């Protein structure tokens, strides 16, 4: 039986302030709209219903990607494709560029935005997991001014984010990595959505082969991406010692991730994948030369 989009009105503000005022005025009957790759699909299948969509693509300046204050600042309306192709991102944040090159499919990468991806808070999605490990900050604008949140504060739960009434995501700011920092993201999937994603960021003292600090997170396997504080401690120290602790770190990471049984896989299988993928990402991150972002399976989740 065919499905159809319900009737709705599109509003086209010219400024963030105007968009914020519209959303505050219309309340639960309205939703901000950018690429629409996930929102319109959910509306088509009656998962969501809004009388008005506030089209923020008409607001200039929200698609820029630029270096600012020792960070890469990505406008909320930058598409996955534009981020992938950005010389700045490819040069300074190659792990993010590689991830964006494997999001969903060509149509989604061309029209879907990073801001829309984060605001939709689809649990089976790639960007938030890596951004969590890269310690990205989110700029939020609303009726009461602007504020910043980390990824872990912003993602409240599946399809739920910490945006107040009338608030909009304005930009994502990612700190530039230091000279010894290496970032890797891997994922496993059978269908288009990732079953599990794992991001690892190491601050490596290369001459001494010593890991000064580590950040590791699991995504697409629990309600929101989760870092593992205990696992990160186990991943610091002399390289040879850390290698012997990888299974212990993986087990700790799986415990902290609150893995769920779902249609993609059992929690037990996801735990197994964490062991496999942590070892693979660790080997990539500590190998000679800058690591790339290969992935298991085909395609990616947007």
PASE-212754 format. One line per field, with one value per residue (C-alpha): residue in three letters; residue number from 1; x, y, z. Coordinates in steps of 0.25 Angstrom, whole numbers. Layout:
REM residues N
res: [ala|...]
n: [NUM|...]
xx: [X|...]
yy: [Y|...]
zz: [Z|...]
***
This chain:
REM residues 302
res: [unk|unk|unk|unk|unk|unk|unk|unk|unk|unk|unk|unk|unk|unk|unk|unk|unk|unk|unk|unk|unk|unk|unk|unk|unk|unk|unk|unk|unk|unk|unk|unk|unk|unk|unk|unk|unk|unk|unk|unk|unk|unk|unk|unk|unk|unk|unk|unk|unk|unk|unk|unk|unk|unk|unk|unk|unk|unk|unk|unk|unk|unk|unk|unk|unk|unk|unk|unk|unk|unk|unk|unk|unk|unk|unk|unk|unk|unk|unk|unk|unk|unk|unk|unk|unk|unk|unk|unk|unk|unk|unk|unk|unk|unk|unk|unk|unk|unk|unk|unk|unk|unk|unk|unk|unk|unk|unk|unk|unk|unk|unk|unk|unk|unk|unk|unk|unk|unk|unk|unk|unk|unk|unk|unk|unk|unk|unk|unk|unk|unk|unk|unk|unk|unk|unk|unk|unk|unk|unk|unk|unk|unk|unk|unk|unk|unk|unk|unk|unk|unk|unk|unk|unk|unk|unk|unk|unk|unk|unk|unk|unk|unk|unk|unk|unk|unk|unk|unk|unk|unk|unk|unk|unk|unk|unk|unk|unk|unk|unk|unk|unk|unk|unk|unk|unk|unk|unk|unk|unk|unk|unk|unk|unk|unk|unk|unk|unk|unk|unk|unk|unk|unk|unk|unk|unk|unk|unk|unk|unk|unk|unk|unk|unk|unk|unk|unk|unk|unk|unk|unk|unk|unk|unk|unk|unk|unk|unk|unk|unk|unk|unk|unk|unk|unk|unk|unk|unk|unk|unk|unk|unk|unk|unk|unk|unk|unk|unk|unk|unk|unk|unk|unk|unk|unk|unk|unk|unk|unk|unk|unk|unk|unk|unk|unk|unk|unk|unk|unk|unk|unk|unk|unk|unk|unk|unk|unk|unk|unk|unk|unk|unk|unk|unk|unk|unk|unk|unk|unk|unk|unk|unk|unk|unk|unk|unk|unk|unk|unk|unk|unk|unk|unk]
n: [1|2|3|4|5|6|7|8|9|10|11|12|13|14|15|16|17|18|19|20|21|22|23|24|25|26|27|28|29|30|31|32|33|34|35|36|37|38|39|40|41|42|43|44|45|46|47|48|49|50|51|52|53|54|55|56|57|58|59|60|61|62|63|64|65|66|67|68|69|70|71|72|73|74|75|76|77|78|79|80|81|82|83|84|85|86|87|88|89|90|91|92|93|94|95|96|97|98|99|100|101|102|103|104|105|106|107|108|109|110|111|112|113|114|115|116|117|118|119|120|121|122|123|124|125|126|127|128|129|130|131|132|133|134|135|136|137|138|139|140|141|142|143|144|145|146|147|148|149|150|151|152|153|154|155|156|157|158|159|160|161|162|163|164|165|166|167|168|169|170|171|172|173|174|175|176|177|178|179|180|181|182|183|184|185|186|187|188|189|190|191|192|193|194|195|196|197|198|199|200|201|202|203|204|205|206|207|208|209|210|211|212|213|214|215|216|217|218|219|220|221|222|223|224|225|226|227|228|229|230|231|232|233|234|235|236|237|238|239|240|241|242|243|244|245|246|247|248|249|250|251|252|253|254|255|256|257|258|259|260|261|262|263|264|265|266|267|268|269|270|271|272|273|274|275|276|277|278|279|280|281|282|283|284|285|286|287|288|289|290|291|292|293|294|295|296|297|298|299|300|301|302]
xx: [0|6|9|8|13|2|-1|8|12|26|31|44|50|62|69|72|64|52|53|54|42|34|37|34|21|16|21|19|12|25|39|52|55|68|72|59|65|61|50|41|43|38|26|23|22|13|25|24|13|15|6|18|32|42|51|65|72|67|77|90|103|99|106|120|132|144|156|153|160|168|156|148|135|124|111|99|94|107|104|111|117|122|129|135|140|145|160|160|153|161|174|172|161|163|156|143|145|146|134|125|130|123|110|97|97|100|86|87|101|97|85|86|93|102|93|80|87|90|77|69|77|75|82|88|96|111|115|112|121|133|130|128|142|147|141|132|124|110|106|91|83|69|60|69|82|93|99|108|107|115|110|108|99|92|87|77|72|67|61|62|72|74|68|58|46|50|65|73|86|95|109|118|132|143|156|168|176|190|202|202|187|181|167|160|146|141|127|120|107|99|88|89|89|102|100|112|122|134|143|157|165|179|190|202|216|223|238|235|223|215|200|198|183|172|157|148|133|123|111|99|98|91|81|93|108|115|130|136|144|150|154|161|170|173|177|188|202|214|209|213|206|193|193|192|180|172|162|160|158|148|140|140|135|124|119|118|111|98|97|83|77|70|66|81|87|88|95|104|108|111|120|128|129|134|146|149|147|155|167|166|165|176|185|181|183|197|202|213|207|194|182|170|156|153|140|134|122|116|110|107|96|93]
yy: [0|13|24|39|51|58|73|83|98|102|114|121|130|139|139|130|140|139|124|123|132|123|110|117|122|109|100|85|87|91|86|91|86|85|73|66|52|46|55|54|39|38|47|39|27|34|33|48|58|74|84|94|92|103|103|108|106|120|125|130|126|113|104|110|101|110|110|118|120|107|99|95|101|94|101|93|93|88|75|62|63|78|73|61|70|82|84|89|76|67|73|76|65|54|44|52|54|39|37|46|40|27|33|26|27|38|44|46|51|62|67|62|72|69|78|71|57|61|68|56|47|34|24|16|27|30|45|47|35|41|55|51|46|58|66|75|86|90|104|106|119|122|133|134|136|126|114|102|88|75|63|55|67|69|55|52|39|32|43|53|65|76|87|96|103|111|107|103|97|107|100|89|93|82|86|84|72|73|67|53|51|40|37|25|21|7|1|-12|-13|-23|-13|2|6|3|-8|-3|8|10|23|23|36|34|45|37|41|34|34|27|19|24|27|40|39|32|34|23|22|13|17|10|-1|7|19|29|28|25|28|18|25|12|7|20|19|5|10|20|16|9|3|-11|-11|-5|-16|-26|-19|-18|-29|-23|-9|-15|-22|-10|-1|-11|-11|5|5|-1|-10|-13|-25|-20|-24|-21|-31|-36|-29|-41|-40|-25|-28|-38|-27|-17|-26|-28|-14|-8|-16|-12|3|2|-5|6|17|13|8|16|28|34|25|25|21|7|1|-13|-16|-8|6|15|20|35]
zz: [0|-4|6|5|12|20|16|23|22|19|26|20|30|26|40|51|60|51|50|66|67|58|65|78|73|66|78|76|62|56|53|47|33|26|17|21|18|31|35|22|22|37|33|21|29|40|50|52|49|48|42|39|35|37|25|31|17|14|25|19|26|32|22|24|28|33|43|55|69|67|63|51|51|43|40|43|29|23|15|18|4|6|19|12|0|9|8|22|28|19|23|38|42|32|41|40|25|23|32|24|11|16|21|16|1|-10|-9|6|6|-5|2|17|27|39|47|43|46|60|63|58|68|60|69|57|52|50|52|67|71|65|69|83|83|76|88|78|84|78|77|80|77|83|89|101|93|90|98|96|99|97|89|102|107|94|91|102|96|83|74|86|88|98|90|97|91|79|80|67|65|59|57|61|66|66|73|64|67|73|66|73|72|63|61|55|53|49|47|44|37|29|23|21|36|44|54|63|61|69|70|76|78|83|87|84|88|76|80|93|87|99|99|107|107|100|96|92|89|84|76|69|79|91|92|90|87|100|104|114|125|130|117|113|126|121|108|113|116|109|96|99|112|106|95|106|112|100|103|117|111|101|112|121|109|106|120|120|106|112|99|95|88|75|61|57|66|80|92|93|78|79|91|82|71|81|84|70|66|77|74|59|62|72|61|51|61|65|51|44|36|38|39|30|32|26|30|31|23|12|12|24|33|32]
***
